[in-house]
């Protein structure tokens, strides 16, 4: 029988992390493998589970996620401790771009999966894992966010939600329906059916200024662009889960989930030249559409044995499709001078198998072993056609690539209560990826890499105190290059400048490797609530950075491995029910704030932060819960400033402030109204970029106004 010595021997004998190029020409490793976590019957509250878990993990349940009546999970994520959202990018410790791992049901998020189309009503819970564990992929330098979809309800129930949103720039409607039934006795059948539909229209203006100066600082170009955006979005997800209870414990379930998005839009760009040569297309109308679909089907077996052992296994099929089209026409003095059509298509099919076998040895001590394997086939096509006109040089491109990705991960972990009040987690995970890629514009490529990551976490409850405890973790994690970063084909920009360049991949990229230390102090109040202070450090090697150069014809950006980076963060989180202070009001105060530091060795300072990492982020909130009336407010803050991404390039992001509030009124036990006011401060979103070298500087900055919005939602449950 496997025992703890096997895991300890593996930890001692193997190198900490080994990333090896197997063949001379490397190729796109797929997005990180993301094994699933075993399904556990949770009877204790989320706060109790967090307190006693030897791994650093925060669980946010369904009721907390739907509190504000959000149409998309991105709005709910920004209120979670230590999480920030920039556009559609989810970040922990201020880092996105693959540093934060986002999983769906424990598996990596497919390329065609649109988080903006995912409604909180479809989510059972969200797990925030700050220090890596063996059961998830270790492609999680900043941390892991695991989104678990709704499962069979605890009782027979049905629910419908109708919503409407109104704002000067945004009108939206939403519909959510769900129906569930419990399995009942062993051999019984349970189910959950649900669907969410959201549609909204958006119209807003963006003002952008473009400037260039020569080496002496004299102005050579100055122009302003005013753009009117009109957009329509339709987002849908549907979930069907069938569950059979097995005799002797355990279950068999079959879950299917569809996530789709349809967006259409136009842009009306008007450019005024104030200095320098006239802009080639003073009037540039643009039309675009994007369709994305993801269908996931998985069969999950939870098998329990008489000796206490448990097997969780899953077989899943994932299918994704993304289609983008854009048509640009440019005019100067009423004459057509530009007519360009762009089309991108992406398809992916992946089959996945995962599993975990838990072996209880004796009280307070158990071993678990698991696997995660997948075969992925995808195809991408990029088409660009320029109509030949007398005043423009046509560019016709039809490139694409096909890739297969095979991945395998195996892991072992040992959760051990060494003695009362002291628990230890030891884990080791090996991940390997092999890719084969061929394309119209490059020779076939084949490569592979593998990473071995030992992990340790420990929880110590301070003697003499039932409410205070310490956590400590040592981890090795990584970030793999994306497929696009490795493909040597050229992806062309519509307007080619230093700050809007073409992109090409680099097949010689290596994964980034990181060594991490995490420490935390936690205090839990006897009547609920907590205070947590945590610190993190990451040392990253073989950092992947973008480098922009002029090839004699066009500006081109390509990624390279450029040395090292260091990341540090401090985070304070608190939940304080007033009853902990002896006050009888049903009011809870929430606050979390993070301070982040990072430095990239290959880029001179100041501002050489990693991945435009914000220095500060935080949330303040309060929730009142009454018998018929509940209310709450939340303030979100993310700092801005300049980030230097290379010797010549810098980017600016403005401060983001978001204040929102909700009121919930229960008409009766089955019906309620939820009112939400969003973006009450309505700040402008600011951004900019600068390219500066010995020949001069080129800069671009933009301001996007935002508006307050009101949302009303009617909710009814059926017994």
C-alpha positions as CSV (number, residue, x, y, z in Angstrom):
1,X,0.0,0.0,0.0
2,X,1.3,3.5,-0.8
3,X,2.6,5.4,2.3
4,X,3.9,8.7,3.3
5,X,7.5,7.7,2.8
6,X,7.0,7.6,-1.0
7,X,6.0,11.3,-1.1
8,X,8.8,12.3,1.2
9,X,11.3,10.4,-0.9
10,X,10.1,12.1,-4.0
11,X,10.5,15.5,-2.4
12,X,14.0,14.7,-1.3
13,X,15.3,13.1,-4.4
14,X,13.8,15.2,-7.2
15,X,15.1,18.6,-8.3
16,X,12.8,21.5,-7.2
17,X,11.7,22.4,-10.7
18,X,13.0,21.1,-14.0
19,X,11.8,22.5,-17.3
20,X,13.6,20.8,-20.2
21,X,13.3,21.3,-23.9
22,X,13.1,17.8,-25.4
23,X,13.6,18.8,-29.0
24,X,15.7,21.4,-30.6
25,X,12.8,23.5,-31.8
26,X,10.3,24.2,-29.0
27,X,6.7,24.6,-29.6
28,X,3.5,25.9,-28.0
29,X,2.9,24.3,-24.7
30,X,-0.8,24.3,-24.2
31,X,-2.4,26.4,-21.5
32,X,-1.6,25.0,-18.2
33,X,-3.0,21.7,-17.1
34,X,-5.6,22.1,-14.4
35,X,-6.5,19.0,-12.6
36,X,-9.8,18.8,-10.8
37,X,-10.4,18.8,-7.1
38,X,-12.3,16.0,-5.6
39,X,-15.9,16.7,-4.7
40,X,-16.4,16.8,-1.0
41,X,-19.6,16.8,1.0
42,X,-19.5,20.1,2.9
43,X,-21.5,20.2,6.1
44,X,-19.5,22.8,8.0
45,X,-19.6,26.5,7.1
46,X,-17.1,28.1,4.7
47,X,-15.4,30.0,7.6
48,X,-14.9,26.8,9.6
49,X,-13.5,25.0,6.6
50,X,-11.1,27.8,5.9
51,X,-10.0,27.8,9.6
52,X,-9.2,24.1,9.7
53,X,-7.8,23.6,6.2
54,X,-4.1,23.0,6.3
55,X,-3.9,24.6,2.8
56,X,-4.6,28.4,2.4
57,X,-8.0,28.4,0.8
58,X,-11.0,30.8,0.9
59,X,-14.4,29.6,-0.2
60,X,-17.1,32.0,-1.3
61,X,-20.6,30.5,-1.5
62,X,-23.5,31.0,-3.9
63,X,-25.5,33.3,-1.6
64,X,-22.5,35.7,-1.3
65,X,-21.9,35.7,-5.0
66,X,-25.5,36.6,-6.0
67,X,-26.0,39.2,-3.3
68,X,-25.6,42.2,-5.6
69,X,-27.6,40.7,-8.5
70,X,-24.6,40.8,-10.9
71,X,-25.2,39.9,-14.5
72,X,-21.6,38.6,-14.9
73,X,-19.2,36.8,-12.6
74,X,-16.6,39.4,-13.3
75,X,-18.6,41.9,-11.3
76,X,-18.8,39.5,-8.4
77,X,-15.1,38.6,-8.5
78,X,-13.9,42.2,-8.0
79,X,-15.4,42.2,-4.5
80,X,-13.5,39.0,-3.4
81,X,-10.5,39.4,-1.1
82,X,-7.2,39.8,-2.9
83,X,-8.9,39.7,-6.4
84,X,-9.0,42.6,-8.9
85,X,-10.6,42.7,-12.4
86,X,-9.2,44.7,-15.3
87,X,-11.5,44.4,-18.3
88,X,-12.0,40.7,-18.6
89,X,-8.7,39.8,-16.9
90,X,-8.9,38.4,-13.4
91,X,-5.9,39.1,-11.2
92,X,-4.5,38.0,-7.8
93,X,-1.7,40.0,-6.2
94,X,-2.3,42.4,-9.1
95,X,-1.0,39.9,-11.6
96,X,-3.0,38.5,-14.6
97,X,-1.7,37.3,-18.0
98,X,-1.4,33.7,-17.0
99,X,0.1,34.4,-13.5
100,X,-3.4,33.9,-12.0
101,X,-4.9,30.5,-12.8
102,X,-8.6,30.5,-13.5
103,X,-10.3,27.0,-13.4
104,X,-13.8,25.8,-14.2
105,X,-14.7,22.8,-12.0
106,X,-11.0,22.3,-11.3
107,X,-10.0,22.2,-15.0
108,X,-8.3,24.9,-17.0
109,X,-10.6,27.5,-18.6
110,X,-11.0,26.7,-22.3
111,X,-9.8,29.4,-24.8
112,X,-13.3,29.9,-26.1
113,X,-14.8,30.3,-22.6
114,X,-16.1,33.8,-21.9
115,X,-16.2,34.8,-18.2
116,X,-18.2,37.8,-19.1
117,X,-21.0,35.4,-20.3
118,X,-21.0,33.5,-17.0
119,X,-23.7,34.5,-14.5
120,X,-23.2,34.1,-10.7
121,X,-26.5,32.2,-10.7
122,X,-24.7,29.3,-12.5
123,X,-22.0,29.1,-9.8
124,X,-22.0,26.9,-6.7
125,X,-19.0,28.5,-5.1
126,X,-15.6,30.1,-5.9
127,X,-12.4,28.9,-4.3
128,X,-9.5,31.3,-3.9
129,X,-6.2,29.3,-3.4
130,X,-3.3,31.6,-2.5
131,X,-0.5,29.0,-2.2
132,X,-0.3,26.1,-4.7
133,X,-1.6,22.6,-3.9
134,X,-0.8,19.4,-5.8
135,X,-4.4,18.7,-6.8
136,X,-4.5,21.8,-9.0
137,X,-2.0,22.7,-11.7
138,X,1.0,24.6,-10.4
139,X,0.8,27.0,-13.3
140,X,-0.4,29.5,-10.6
141,X,2.4,31.9,-9.7
142,X,0.0,34.5,-8.3
143,X,-2.6,31.9,-7.2
144,X,-5.7,30.0,-8.3
145,X,-9.4,30.9,-8.7
146,X,-11.6,27.8,-9.1
147,X,-15.1,28.4,-10.2
148,X,-17.4,25.5,-9.3
149,X,-20.7,25.3,-11.3
150,X,-24.0,24.5,-9.6
151,X,-24.7,21.0,-8.5
152,X,-27.8,19.1,-7.4
153,X,-29.7,21.1,-4.9
154,X,-30.5,19.9,-1.4
155,X,-34.2,19.9,-2.0
156,X,-36.8,20.0,-4.8
157,X,-36.9,23.6,-5.8
158,X,-37.4,26.0,-8.8
159,X,-36.5,29.7,-9.2
160,X,-36.9,32.4,-11.7
161,X,-35.2,35.8,-11.9
162,X,-36.1,38.7,-14.2
163,X,-33.9,41.9,-14.3
164,X,-33.6,45.2,-16.1
165,X,-30.7,47.6,-16.2
166,X,-30.9,51.3,-17.1
167,X,-28.0,53.8,-17.6
168,X,-27.3,56.7,-20.0
169,X,-24.9,54.4,-21.9
170,X,-26.3,50.9,-21.1
171,X,-29.7,49.2,-21.2
172,X,-29.9,45.5,-20.4
173,X,-32.4,42.7,-19.7
174,X,-31.7,39.4,-17.9
175,X,-33.5,36.1,-17.3
176,X,-32.4,33.3,-15.0
177,X,-34.3,30.0,-14.4
178,X,-33.3,26.9,-12.4
179,X,-34.9,23.7,-11.3
180,X,-33.5,21.0,-9.0
181,X,-34.4,17.8,-7.3
182,X,-32.7,15.8,-4.6
183,X,-31.5,12.2,-5.1
184,X,-33.4,10.9,-2.1
185,X,-32.5,7.3,-1.0
186,X,-29.5,5.4,-2.4
187,X,-30.0,4.7,-6.1
188,X,-32.2,7.8,-6.3
189,X,-32.0,10.4,-9.0
190,X,-31.3,14.1,-8.6
191,X,-30.9,16.9,-11.0
192,X,-30.2,20.5,-11.6
193,X,-31.3,22.4,-14.7
194,X,-30.5,26.1,-15.2
195,X,-30.2,28.8,-17.9
196,X,-29.2,32.4,-17.8
197,X,-29.7,34.9,-20.6
198,X,-28.5,38.5,-20.6
199,X,-28.7,41.1,-23.3
200,X,-27.6,44.7,-23.3
201,X,-26.7,47.6,-25.5
202,X,-24.0,50.1,-24.9
203,X,-23.0,53.4,-26.4
204,X,-20.1,55.6,-25.3
205,X,-17.4,57.9,-26.6
206,X,-13.7,57.7,-26.3
207,X,-11.3,60.6,-26.8
208,X,-7.7,59.8,-27.8
209,X,-4.7,62.0,-28.4
210,X,-1.6,60.9,-30.4
211,X,1.7,62.9,-30.2
212,X,5.2,62.5,-31.5
213,X,8.3,64.6,-30.6
214,X,11.8,64.5,-32.0
215,X,15.0,64.0,-30.0
216,X,15.1,67.6,-29.0
217,X,11.5,67.5,-27.7
218,X,10.0,69.5,-30.5
219,X,6.4,68.6,-31.4
220,X,6.2,66.9,-34.8
221,X,2.7,65.3,-34.8
222,X,-0.4,66.1,-32.8
223,X,-3.9,64.7,-33.6
224,X,-7.1,64.0,-31.7
225,X,-9.5,61.1,-32.4
226,X,-13.1,61.1,-31.2
227,X,-14.7,57.7,-31.4
228,X,-18.4,56.8,-30.9
229,X,-18.9,53.1,-30.0
230,X,-22.2,51.3,-30.4
231,X,-22.3,47.7,-29.1
232,X,-24.8,44.9,-28.5
233,X,-24.1,41.8,-26.4
234,X,-26.1,38.6,-25.9
235,X,-24.7,36.2,-23.3
236,X,-26.1,32.8,-22.4
237,X,-25.1,29.9,-20.3
238,X,-27.0,26.7,-19.6
239,X,-26.3,23.9,-17.1
240,X,-27.8,20.4,-16.8
241,X,-26.5,18.1,-14.1
242,X,-27.9,14.6,-13.5
243,X,-26.9,12.8,-10.3
244,X,-27.4,9.2,-9.1
245,X,-26.7,8.3,-5.5
246,X,-24.9,5.0,-5.2
247,X,-25.4,2.3,-2.6
248,X,-22.7,2.4,0.1
249,X,-22.0,6.1,-0.4
250,X,-20.8,8.1,-3.4
251,X,-22.5,9.2,-6.6
252,X,-22.3,9.2,-10.3
253,X,-23.1,12.5,-12.1
254,X,-23.2,13.7,-15.6
255,X,-22.9,17.5,-16.1
256,X,-23.2,19.5,-19.3
257,X,-22.5,23.2,-19.5
258,X,-22.9,25.6,-22.5
259,X,-21.4,29.1,-22.5
260,X,-22.0,31.4,-25.4
261,X,-21.5,35.1,-26.4
262,X,-22.7,37.1,-29.3
263,X,-21.4,40.7,-29.7
264,X,-21.9,43.2,-32.5
265,X,-20.6,46.7,-32.8
266,X,-19.7,49.7,-34.8
267,X,-17.1,52.5,-34.4
268,X,-17.1,55.9,-35.9
269,X,-13.6,57.3,-35.7
270,X,-13.1,61.0,-36.5
271,X,-9.5,62.3,-36.5
272,X,-8.4,65.9,-36.4
273,X,-4.8,66.8,-37.3
274,X,-3.5,69.7,-35.2
275,X,0.2,69.5,-36.1
276,X,2.3,67.5,-38.6
277,X,1.2,65.6,-41.7
278,X,-2.5,64.9,-42.2
279,X,-3.8,61.5,-40.9
280,X,-4.3,59.1,-43.8
281,X,-7.9,58.3,-42.8
282,X,-9.6,61.2,-41.1
283,X,-12.9,59.3,-41.1
284,X,-12.6,55.6,-40.2
285,X,-15.9,53.7,-39.8
286,X,-15.5,50.1,-38.4
287,X,-18.0,47.3,-38.0
288,X,-17.2,44.1,-36.1
289,X,-18.8,40.9,-34.7
290,X,-17.6,38.2,-32.3
291,X,-19.2,34.8,-31.7
292,X,-17.9,32.4,-29.1
293,X,-19.2,29.0,-28.0
294,X,-18.0,26.5,-25.4
295,X,-19.7,23.2,-24.7
296,X,-18.4,21.0,-21.9
297,X,-19.7,17.5,-21.0
298,X,-18.3,15.6,-18.0
299,X,-19.0,12.3,-16.3
300,X,-17.9,12.2,-12.6
301,X,-17.7,9.1,-10.4
302,X,-17.4,9.5,-6.6
303,X,-16.8,6.0,-5.2
304,X,-16.4,5.2,-1.5
305,X,-15.1,2.0,0.0
306,X,-15.7,0.2,3.2
307,X,-12.1,0.9,4.5
308,X,-12.7,4.7,4.2
309,X,-10.8,5.0,0.9
310,X,-12.3,7.2,-1.8
311,X,-11.9,7.5,-5.6
312,X,-13.0,10.5,-7.5
313,X,-12.6,10.3,-11.3
314,X,-13.8,12.3,-14.2
315,X,-14.0,12.0,-18.0
316,X,-14.7,15.3,-19.8
317,X,-15.1,16.5,-23.4
318,X,-14.5,20.2,-24.2
319,X,-15.4,21.9,-27.5
320,X,-14.8,25.6,-28.2
321,X,-15.3,27.9,-31.2
322,X,-14.5,31.6,-31.6
323,X,-15.2,33.7,-34.7
324,X,-14.2,37.3,-35.1
325,X,-14.8,39.6,-38.1
326,X,-13.9,43.3,-38.6
327,X,-14.5,45.6,-41.6
328,X,-12.7,49.0,-41.8
329,X,-13.3,51.7,-44.4
330,X,-11.3,54.9,-44.4
331,X,-12.1,58.2,-46.1
332,X,-10.2,61.3,-46.8
333,X,-12.0,64.3,-48.5
334,X,-14.9,62.0,-49.2
335,X,-12.6,59.6,-51.1
336,X,-12.3,55.9,-50.1
337,X,-8.7,55.3,-49.2
338,X,-8.9,52.2,-47.1
339,X,-11.1,49.0,-47.3
340,X,-9.9,46.2,-45.1
341,X,-11.5,42.9,-43.9
342,X,-10.1,40.8,-41.0
343,X,-11.3,37.4,-39.9
344,X,-10.1,35.1,-37.2
345,X,-11.4,31.6,-36.5
346,X,-10.4,29.3,-33.7
347,X,-11.6,25.7,-32.9
348,X,-10.6,23.4,-30.1
349,X,-11.6,19.9,-29.1
350,X,-10.1,18.4,-25.9
351,X,-10.7,15.2,-24.0
352,X,-9.7,15.1,-20.4
353,X,-9.5,12.5,-17.7
354,X,-8.7,13.2,-14.0
355,X,-8.9,11.4,-10.8
356,X,-7.8,11.3,-7.1
357,X,-7.6,8.3,-4.8
358,X,-7.7,9.0,-1.1
359,X,-6.2,6.5,1.3
360,X,-6.9,7.1,5.0
361,X,-4.0,5.6,7.0
362,X,-5.1,6.4,10.6
363,X,-6.9,9.2,12.4
364,X,-5.6,12.6,11.2
365,X,-3.4,11.2,8.5
366,X,-4.2,10.3,4.9
367,X,-2.5,10.1,1.5
368,X,-3.9,11.0,-1.9
369,X,-2.7,10.3,-5.4
370,X,-4.1,11.7,-8.6
371,X,-3.7,12.1,-12.3
372,X,-4.7,14.6,-15.0
373,X,-4.3,13.7,-18.7
374,X,-5.6,15.4,-21.8
375,X,-5.5,15.4,-25.6
376,X,-6.2,18.7,-27.3
377,X,-6.6,19.5,-31.0
378,X,-7.0,23.1,-32.1
379,X,-7.0,25.1,-35.3
380,X,-6.7,28.8,-35.9
381,X,-7.0,30.9,-39.1
382,X,-6.2,34.5,-39.6
383,X,-7.4,36.2,-42.8
384,X,-6.8,39.8,-43.8
385,X,-7.8,41.3,-47.2
386,X,-7.1,44.9,-48.3
387,X,-8.9,46.2,-51.3
388,X,-6.2,47.7,-53.6
389,X,-6.7,51.5,-53.7
390,X,-4.4,54.1,-55.3
391,X,-3.6,55.7,-52.0
392,X,-2.9,52.6,-50.0
393,X,-0.6,49.6,-50.1
394,X,-2.7,46.4,-50.0
395,X,-1.9,43.7,-47.5
396,X,-3.4,40.3,-48.1
397,X,-2.7,37.6,-45.5
398,X,-4.2,34.2,-45.0
399,X,-2.3,32.4,-42.3
400,X,-3.2,29.8,-39.8
401,X,-1.9,26.9,-37.7
402,X,-3.0,23.5,-36.4
403,X,-1.8,22.1,-33.1
404,X,-2.2,19.0,-31.0
405,X,-1.3,19.1,-27.3
406,X,-0.9,16.1,-25.1
407,X,-0.5,16.6,-21.4
408,X,-0.1,14.4,-18.4
409,X,0.2,15.3,-14.7
410,X,0.5,13.0,-11.7
411,X,0.7,14.1,-8.1
412,X,0.7,12.9,-4.5
413,X,-0.2,14.7,-1.3
414,X,-0.1,14.0,2.4
415,X,-2.3,15.8,4.8
416,X,-1.1,15.0,8.3
417,X,-2.3,16.2,11.7
418,X,1.1,16.0,13.4
419,X,-0.4,16.7,16.8
420,X,-3.5,18.6,18.0
421,X,-3.2,22.2,16.7
422,X,-0.5,21.5,14.2
423,X,-1.3,20.1,10.7
424,X,1.1,19.6,7.8
425,X,0.5,19.4,4.0
426,X,3.2,17.9,1.8
427,X,2.6,17.6,-2.0
428,X,4.5,16.8,-5.2
429,X,3.3,17.3,-8.7
430,X,4.8,16.4,-12.1
431,X,3.4,18.0,-15.2
432,X,4.5,17.3,-18.8
433,X,3.3,18.8,-22.1
434,X,4.1,17.8,-25.7
435,X,3.0,19.8,-28.7
436,X,3.0,19.4,-32.4
437,X,2.2,22.5,-34.6
438,X,2.1,23.1,-38.3
439,X,1.2,26.2,-40.2
440,X,0.9,27.8,-43.6
441,X,3.7,30.3,-42.9
442,X,6.2,28.2,-40.9
443,X,7.7,24.7,-40.8
444,X,6.2,22.1,-38.5
445,X,7.3,22.4,-34.9
446,X,7.5,19.8,-32.2
447,X,8.5,20.3,-28.6
448,X,7.9,19.3,-25.0
449,X,8.6,20.4,-21.5
450,X,8.0,19.1,-18.0
451,X,7.9,20.7,-14.5
452,X,8.3,19.1,-11.1
453,X,7.0,21.0,-8.2
454,X,7.3,20.0,-4.5
455,X,5.0,21.9,-2.1
456,X,4.6,22.4,1.6
457,X,2.1,24.1,3.8
458,X,1.6,24.1,7.5
459,X,-1.1,25.4,10.0
460,X,-0.2,26.0,13.6
461,X,-2.9,26.9,16.1
462,X,-1.2,28.9,18.8
463,X,-1.3,27.1,22.2
464,X,-3.5,28.7,24.8
465,X,-5.6,30.5,22.2
466,X,-8.6,29.0,20.4
467,X,-8.8,31.9,18.0
468,X,-5.3,32.6,16.8
469,X,-3.3,30.6,14.2
470,X,-0.3,30.9,11.8
471,X,0.2,29.6,8.3
472,X,3.4,29.1,6.3
473,X,3.9,27.7,2.8
474,X,6.8,26.9,0.4
475,X,5.9,26.4,-3.3
476,X,7.4,26.1,-6.7
477,X,5.1,27.2,-9.6
478,X,5.4,28.2,-13.2
479,X,3.8,30.1,-16.1
480,X,3.9,28.4,-19.6
481,X,4.0,30.4,-22.8
482,X,0.7,30.7,-24.6
483,X,0.2,29.1,-28.0
484,X,0.2,32.5,-29.7
485,X,3.5,33.4,-28.0
486,X,5.2,30.4,-29.6
487,X,3.8,30.5,-33.1
488,X,6.2,32.3,-35.5
489,X,3.4,33.6,-37.7
490,X,2.8,37.4,-37.9
491,X,-0.5,38.8,-36.5
492,X,-0.9,42.2,-38.2
493,X,-2.1,45.4,-36.5
494,X,-4.7,47.6,-38.4
495,X,-2.6,50.7,-37.9
496,X,1.1,50.0,-37.4
497,X,3.0,52.3,-35.1
498,X,5.5,52.0,-32.2
499,X,2.5,51.8,-29.7
500,X,0.3,49.7,-32.0
501,X,2.6,47.0,-33.6
502,X,2.3,43.7,-35.3
503,X,2.9,40.6,-33.2
504,X,4.9,37.4,-33.9
505,X,5.6,34.5,-31.6
506,X,8.9,33.0,-30.5
507,X,9.2,29.2,-30.7
508,X,12.3,29.3,-28.4
509,X,10.4,30.5,-25.3
510,X,10.8,28.7,-22.0
511,X,8.4,28.5,-19.1
512,X,8.8,31.0,-16.3
513,X,9.7,29.3,-13.0
514,X,9.0,30.7,-9.6
515,X,9.9,29.9,-6.0
516,X,7.4,31.2,-3.4
517,X,7.0,31.8,0.3
518,X,3.6,32.6,1.9
519,X,3.0,33.4,5.6
520,X,-0.2,34.5,7.4
521,X,-1.6,35.2,10.8
522,X,-5.3,34.7,11.4
523,X,-7.6,35.6,14.3
524,X,-11.2,34.2,14.4
525,X,-13.9,35.8,16.5
526,X,-15.9,33.4,18.7
527,X,-19.2,34.7,17.2
528,X,-18.0,34.7,13.6
529,X,-15.7,36.9,11.6
530,X,-11.9,37.1,11.2
531,X,-8.8,39.2,10.8
532,X,-6.0,37.9,8.5
533,X,-2.6,39.4,7.8
534,X,-0.6,37.7,5.0
535,X,2.7,38.2,3.2
536,X,3.9,36.7,0.0
537,X,7.2,36.6,-2.0
538,X,7.9,35.2,-5.4
539,X,11.2,34.9,-7.2
540,X,10.6,34.3,-11.0
541,X,13.3,33.0,-13.4
542,X,13.2,33.1,-17.3
543,X,10.7,35.9,-17.3
544,X,8.8,36.3,-20.6
545,X,8.7,39.9,-21.8
546,X,7.5,41.6,-25.0
547,X,10.2,43.4,-27.1
548,X,9.2,45.9,-29.9
549,X,11.5,46.7,-32.8
550,X,11.3,48.2,-36.3
551,X,12.2,45.6,-39.0
552,X,12.7,48.2,-41.8
553,X,9.0,48.1,-42.9
554,X,6.8,47.7,-39.9
555,X,6.9,47.7,-36.1
556,X,6.9,44.2,-34.7
557,X,6.6,42.9,-31.1
558,X,7.9,39.5,-30.1
559,X,8.2,37.8,-26.7
560,X,11.6,36.8,-25.2
561,X,12.9,35.3,-22.0
562,X,14.5,38.2,-20.1
563,X,16.1,37.3,-16.8
564,X,14.3,37.5,-13.5
565,X,11.6,39.3,-11.5
566,X,10.6,39.6,-7.9
567,X,7.1,39.9,-6.5
568,X,6.0,40.7,-3.0
569,X,2.7,41.5,-1.4
570,X,1.0,42.3,1.9
571,X,-2.7,41.7,2.4
572,X,-5.1,42.5,5.3
573,X,-8.5,41.0,5.4
574,X,-11.2,41.4,8.0
575,X,-14.8,40.4,8.6
576,X,-16.4,41.9,11.7
577,X,-20.0,41.2,12.7
578,X,-21.1,43.9,15.1
579,X,-22.2,41.2,17.5
580,X,-18.5,40.4,18.1
581,X,-18.4,43.9,19.7
582,X,-21.5,43.2,21.8
583,X,-23.8,45.2,19.5
584,X,-27.1,43.5,18.6
585,X,-27.5,45.0,15.1
586,X,-27.4,42.4,12.3
587,X,-24.6,44.3,10.5
588,X,-21.3,42.9,9.2
589,X,-18.4,45.1,8.1
590,X,-15.9,43.8,5.5
591,X,-12.5,45.2,4.4
592,X,-9.5,43.9,2.6
593,X,-6.5,45.8,1.3
594,X,-3.4,44.7,-0.6
595,X,0.0,46.3,-1.1
596,X,2.0,44.9,-4.0
597,X,5.6,45.3,-5.1
598,X,7.4,43.9,-8.1
599,X,10.6,44.6,-10.1
600,X,11.9,43.2,-13.4
601,X,15.7,43.0,-13.7
602,X,15.8,43.4,-17.5
603,X,13.9,46.7,-17.4
604,X,15.3,49.8,-15.8
605,X,13.2,51.7,-13.2
606,X,11.3,53.5,-12.0
607,X,8.0,51.7,-12.7
608,X,9.6,48.4,-13.8
609,X,6.7,46.5,-12.3
610,X,5.6,43.1,-13.5
611,X,2.5,42.9,-15.8
612,X,1.4,46.5,-15.0
613,X,0.8,45.4,-11.3
614,X,-1.2,48.0,-9.3
615,X,0.5,49.0,-6.1
616,X,-2.7,49.1,-4.1
617,X,-6.1,47.5,-4.2
618,X,-8.8,47.2,-1.7
619,X,-12.5,46.7,-0.9
620,X,-14.7,48.1,1.9
621,X,-18.2,46.8,2.5
622,X,-21.0,46.6,4.9
623,X,-24.0,44.3,4.9
624,X,-27.3,44.5,6.9
625,X,-29.5,41.5,7.1
626,X,-33.0,41.8,8.4
627,X,-36.1,39.6,8.3
628,X,-37.6,41.3,5.3
629,X,-35.1,44.0,4.4
630,X,-31.4,43.5,3.6
631,X,-29.0,46.0,2.2
632,X,-25.3,46.5,1.6
633,X,-22.7,48.7,0.0
634,X,-19.2,48.0,-1.5
635,X,-16.4,50.3,-2.5
636,X,-13.6,48.9,-4.7
637,X,-10.3,50.7,-5.3
638,X,-7.4,49.8,-7.6
639,X,-4.4,52.2,-7.9
640,X,-3.0,53.4,-11.2
641,X,0.2,54.9,-12.5
642,X,2.9,54.3,-15.1
643,X,4.5,50.9,-15.7
644,X,7.7,50.5,-17.7
645,X,7.5,47.3,-19.7
646,X,10.8,47.6,-21.6
647,X,13.7,49.9,-22.1
648,X,11.6,52.0,-24.5
649,X,8.0,51.3,-23.6
650,X,5.8,52.5,-20.8
651,X,2.0,52.3,-20.2
652,X,-0.4,54.2,-18.0
653,X,-3.5,53.0,-16.2
654,X,-5.8,55.4,-14.3
655,X,-7.1,54.8,-10.8
656,X,-10.3,52.8,-10.7
657,X,-12.9,53.6,-8.0
658,X,-16.2,51.7,-7.9
659,X,-19.0,52.3,-5.4
660,X,-22.2,50.2,-5.5
661,X,-25.0,49.4,-3.2
662,X,-28.0,47.0,-3.1
663,X,-31.3,46.6,-1.3
664,X,-33.2,43.4,-1.0
665,X,-36.9,43.4,0.0
666,X,-38.7,40.1,0.7
667,X,-42.3,40.4,-0.4
668,X,-43.0,36.9,1.1
669,X,-41.0,33.7,1.7
670,X,-41.1,32.9,-2.1
671,X,-40.8,36.4,-3.7
672,X,-38.3,39.2,-3.4
673,X,-37.1,42.4,-5.2
674,X,-33.4,43.3,-5.5
675,X,-32.3,46.8,-6.4
676,X,-28.7,47.6,-7.3
677,X,-27.1,51.0,-8.0
678,X,-23.7,50.7,-9.7
679,X,-20.7,52.9,-10.5
680,X,-22.1,55.7,-8.3
681,X,-18.8,57.7,-8.6
682,X,-18.8,57.4,-12.5
683,X,-15.1,58.2,-13.0
684,X,-13.5,58.4,-16.4
685,X,-11.3,55.4,-17.3
686,X,-7.8,56.7,-18.3
687,X,-5.1,54.9,-20.2
688,X,-2.0,55.7,-22.2
689,X,1.3,54.4,-23.7
690,X,4.6,55.9,-24.7
691,X,7.5,54.6,-26.8
692,X,10.7,56.7,-26.3
693,X,14.1,56.1,-27.8
694,X,17.1,58.2,-29.1
695,X,15.0,59.4,-32.1
696,X,12.1,60.8,-30.0
697,X,8.9,59.8,-28.4
698,X,5.5,58.5,-29.6
699,X,2.6,58.7,-27.2
700,X,-1.1,57.8,-27.1
701,X,-3.6,58.5,-24.3
702,X,-7.3,58.0,-24.0
703,X,-10.2,58.9,-21.7
704,X,-13.4,56.8,-21.6
705,X,-16.4,58.3,-19.7
706,X,-18.5,56.0,-17.6
707,X,-22.0,56.3,-16.2
708,X,-24.1,55.3,-13.2
709,X,-26.5,52.4,-13.7
710,X,-29.6,51.1,-11.9
711,X,-30.7,47.5,-11.9
712,X,-34.0,46.0,-10.7
713,X,-34.4,42.2,-10.3
714,X,-37.5,40.2,-9.4
715,X,-36.9,36.8,-7.9
716,X,-39.4,34.0,-7.2
717,X,-38.9,30.5,-5.8
718,X,-41.3,27.6,-6.3
719,X,-41.6,24.7,-3.9
